[in-house]
Amino acid sequence: MEYTELADYPLPAGTVTEWTPAADDNDWADDDRRLSYVHLEHARRAHEVGDEWYSQWIGTAFTIDHPLCADAMAATLQRWFARHEAFRSTVTRRPDVDANHVEDEFGRRIIAADKVSITIARDDEPSTSSAVYERINELFNTRISPLAWPHCLVTTVEPEDTPGSFLLVFGADHTVMDAYTQVFAIKELTRLYESALLGHDDSLATFGSYLDFSHAERASGARLDADTVEVTRWKNFLQAHSDSTSVTQPDPMPAFPRALPAGESQVGPLSRVETTHSRFQGSLSTWLLDAEQTERFHRASKAAGANMAAGIYTALSITTHRLSGTGDLRFISPVHTRTELQWGEAAGWFVGLIPVHLRPGAARTFSEAIGPVAECAREYKDLGTVPFHPIADLIGHRTPPQFVVSYIDLRGAEGADQWDTHDARVLRSACASSDEVYFWINRIPTGTNLSARFPSHHPGANDVHRFLRTFNDVLLEIVEAGDTAFDVESAMSAPGGQPGGLTP
């Protein structure tokens, strides 16, 4: 399953219906549970941006192989909102925060599960595929906000050519949803709909509330001070540079590595690049390896004494060396904070951050480097459950992550074997950042794919295309030969023309 923008999803022509949660103003009640750090920061940013807030949502698209029944879908969405308190909560801005000695300028309000209704707006006529895209994209871009409920909106499309099924597309603000929520919802909504339509048990487990998690996280963060070991480790990471990384990544917060002067290792761009509006970042979605190639890469990583995650990181290190002259690479990695069973499939933003500094040392091949790189990848892993925002405040570092790399193995997710059948894809909106670079690398049953967003301007976009093409080359060299060298000249001088200096 790919992670792309809505523009990359093959939306069908058909009849669009909007399904909007609704509630009476008098049914809302104040809730004392505090917002998570990331939720509070997100709400503050939305308040600062004001009316210019636009195109900042995530979501999922997938087909349900049953006819669309309005009553069943309305019941499905009522049940979905009932199962997750995050969907039934919102924020309210407190006046006179300083005068009232309240730390958070945003409080929380919540509504009971039985007080949510669903309003239905179905088009009279079908729309073209392009019109469907424009309709859904503009709806999500303009209506989804961390400051206005509902924070999750749903649309369906009944295709003209397949009356026995329909497409479901939902978008949500990040404060009520993360990537795992996006994925879990495919199974959850399908079972809820089949239960409502066919009358059988949905067989879904229940989980805890993100609101409880958020309140507990704030209590945990309150124990931090300038001398806490986790604070010191983040501070050391942001301050420490080897000679090589100070050249290629000079900022305290890791940025996308600087390449050698143009012309020394030019490569072409990958396919499916979206840079249609200078306000928004470039977007790319591509398959790095198919299922068979992924398994071969996995076996090469295991043969060298590590796992595929370490193999991916090592390939990134080799790529950096080929383009910048050093294998040292620093980035930020998002990690989930679902550390207890009760948070397992709860809807919410269960995401922490860890710093990563890959240092292959004197290694000059993939098989030599993967061990040291694996150790580096584990170095800060335990920091993922410690909220970063209070740490940033304590050390006076407010720069948001600039270079982010995520690797996730989703093969074990329930229902993963059905994603292709349901044409499932997780979605993200366009992003207006000028300098951030994000790579999402996902292993799923059908292979390994990459989604990226990056500056759309020259030379930033070219640098990213160049990096990713080299990265793909490195992966394929390892797939073909089981190993490869850091230096491209050595990698291509193998006996018999085999890359990596080794025979298969």
Secondary structure as UniProt FT lines:
FT   STRAND          3..4
FT   HELIX           6..8
FT   STRAND          14..22
FT   HELIX           25..27
FT   STRAND          29..31
FT   HELIX           37..49
FT   HELIX           50..52
FT   STRAND          58..64
FT   HELIX           70..83
FT   HELIX           85..88
FT   STRAND          89..93
FT   TURN            97..101
FT   STRAND          106..110
FT   HELIX           113..115
FT   STRAND          117..122
FT   HELIX           129..143
FT   TURN            146..147
FT   STRAND          152..159
FT   TURN            163..164
FT   STRAND          166..172
FT   HELIX           174..176
FT   HELIX           179..198
FT   HELIX           210..221
FT   TURN            222..223
FT   TURN            226..227
FT   HELIX           229..239
FT   HELIX           243..248
FT   TURN            262..263
FT   STRAND          273..274
FT   TURN            278..279
FT   STRAND          282..290
FT   HELIX           291..303
FT   TURN            304..305
FT   HELIX           308..324
FT   STRAND          329..336
FT   HELIX           341..343
FT   TURN            344..345
FT   STRAND          351..358
FT   TURN            361..362
FT   HELIX           366..378
FT   TURN            379..380
FT   HELIX           381..385
FT   HELIX           388..395
FT   STRAND          403..409
FT   TURN            411..412
FT   TURN            414..415
FT   HELIX           416..418
FT   TURN            419..423
FT   STRAND          425..428
FT   STRAND          437..444
FT   TURN            445..446
FT   STRAND          447..454
FT   TURN            458..459
FT   HELIX           460..481
FT   HELIX           488..491
FT   HELIX           495..497
FT   HELIX           499..501
//
